[in-house]
């Protein structure tokens, strides 16, 4: 019957034989290390993109918050205004809180807004309707979930 010491010695001999076989070489001269491929060059920094949006400048129409359109709105919406520039630029301003810019297209009183901003959920979108002195704004679901609120604005004098 084999005892434990004999089994351990036999296992150690097998492990040593495996190591010598794996590390041994049939050649008398050492082999050179294999060459690693050269790393790819780092990409050159891309120039900062130029904005595809027109600058907010020149003649414009300003529309100040007038009333809610669908549901109760927050104070920041009550203190907002849209400025539509004749060159196709717009700015949504929140008094004391910042502004959002972009471009708009107007056709027969209907406006489509293209925003400089977006979020991980997708692109921002909004439409507007001009009826006399009133501008009604409706945001897409992504903007509504980002706390933009549908509202009616009136042309400021």
C-alpha positions in Angstrom: 0.0 0.0 0.0 1.3 3.4 -0.9 1.7 6.0 1.8 1.1 9.7 1.5 4.8 10.6 1.3 5.3 8.4 -1.7 2.4 9.9 -3.5 3.6 13.5 -2.8 7.2 12.6 -4.0 5.8 11.0 -7.2 3.7 14.1 -7.9 6.6 16.4 -7.4 8.8 14.4 -9.8 6.0 14.6 -12.5 5.7 18.4 -12.0 9.5 18.8 -12.2 9.7 16.7 -15.4 6.9 18.8 -16.9 8.8 22.1 -16.1 12.1 20.8 -17.5 10.3 19.7 -20.7 8.4 23.0 -21.1 11.5 25.1 -20.5 14.0 23.0 -22.2 15.3 23.7 -25.7 16.6 21.4 -28.4 18.9 24.1 -29.7 22.2 25.0 -28.2 21.9 28.7 -29.0 19.3 30.9 -27.2 16.5 32.1 -29.3 15.9 35.8 -29.8 12.8 37.4 -28.4 9.9 37.6 -30.8 9.3 41.1 -32.2 6.1 42.8 -31.1 4.3 44.8 -33.7 4.9 48.5 -33.5 2.0 50.4 -31.8 -0.2 52.3 -34.1 0.6 56.0 -34.2 -1.7 58.2 -32.1 -4.3 59.9 -34.2 -3.7 63.6 -34.8 -6.0 65.8 -32.8 -8.9 66.8 -35.0 -9.5 70.5 -35.4 -12.4 71.8 -33.3 -15.6 71.6 -35.4 -17.1 74.8 -36.7 -20.7 75.3 -35.7 -23.2 74.5 -38.4 -25.5 77.0 -36.7 -25.7 80.6 -37.7 -24.6 83.1 -35.1 -27.4 84.8 -33.1 -27.0 88.3 -34.5 -28.8 90.8 -36.6 -32.5 91.7 -36.7 -34.7 89.6 -34.5 -38.1 89.0 -32.9 -38.3 88.4 -29.1 -41.1 86.3 -27.7 -41.6 86.5 -23.9 -43.4 83.8 -21.9 -47.2 84.5 -22.0 -48.9 81.4 -20.6 -48.9 77.6 -20.1 -50.2 75.6 -23.0 -50.8 72.1 -21.6 -50.0 71.9 -18.0 -48.6 74.0 -15.1 -45.0 75.2 -15.8 -42.1 76.0 -13.5 -40.9 79.5 -12.6 -37.8 79.1 -14.9 -40.2 78.7 -17.9 -42.2 81.7 -16.7 -39.0 83.7 -16.9 -37.9 82.5 -20.3 -38.1 84.0 -23.8 -37.3 82.9 -27.4 -35.3 85.2 -29.7 -35.7 84.4 -33.4 -33.1 86.0 -35.6 -33.8 86.7 -39.2 -30.7 84.7 -40.2 -32.2 81.5 -38.9 -30.6 81.4 -35.5 -32.5 81.3 -32.2 -31.8 81.5 -28.5 -34.0 80.2 -25.8 -33.1 82.4 -22.8 -33.8 81.5 -19.1 -33.4 84.8 -17.2 -30.5 84.3 -14.8 -30.1 80.6 -15.7 -28.4 80.5 -19.1 -29.5 79.9 -22.7 -29.9 77.3 -25.4 -29.1 78.0 -29.1 -29.7 76.5 -32.4 -31.2 77.1 -35.8 -34.8 77.2 -37.0 -36.7 77.0 -40.2 -40.0 78.7 -40.7 -42.5 77.8 -43.4 -46.0 79.4 -43.4 -46.0 80.1 -39.6 -44.7 76.7 -38.7 -41.2 76.5 -37.1 -38.8 73.6 -36.7 -36.0 74.0 -34.2 -32.6 72.3 -34.5 -30.8 72.5 -31.2 -27.0 72.7 -30.5 -27.7 70.5 -27.4 -28.8 67.0 -26.9 -28.5 64.2 -24.3 -27.8 60.5 -24.2 -31.5 59.7 -24.8 -31.3 61.2 -28.3 -31.5 64.5 -30.2 -33.5 67.4 -29.0 -36.4 68.6 -31.1 -39.1 71.2 -30.9 -41.7 72.8 -33.1 -43.4 76.1 -33.0 -46.4 77.8 -34.5 -46.7 81.6 -35.0 -50.2 82.9 -34.9 -50.4 86.7 -34.9 -48.2 87.9 -32.0 -48.1 84.4 -30.3 -45.5 81.7 -30.6 -46.6 78.2 -29.3 -43.7 75.9 -28.5 -43.9 72.1 -28.3 -40.9 70.0 -27.3 -40.2 66.4 -28.2 -40.4 63.8 -25.5 -36.7 63.8 -24.9 -36.7 67.5 -24.2 -39.8 67.2 -22.0 -38.1 64.6 -19.9 -35.2 67.1 -19.6 -37.5 69.6 -18.0 -38.3 71.7 -21.0 -42.0 72.8 -20.8 -44.4 73.5 -23.6 -45.7 77.1 -23.5 -47.1 80.1 -25.4 -44.9 83.2 -25.9 -46.0 86.6 -27.0 -44.1 89.0 -29.2 -42.4 91.6 -27.1 -42.6 95.2 -28.1 
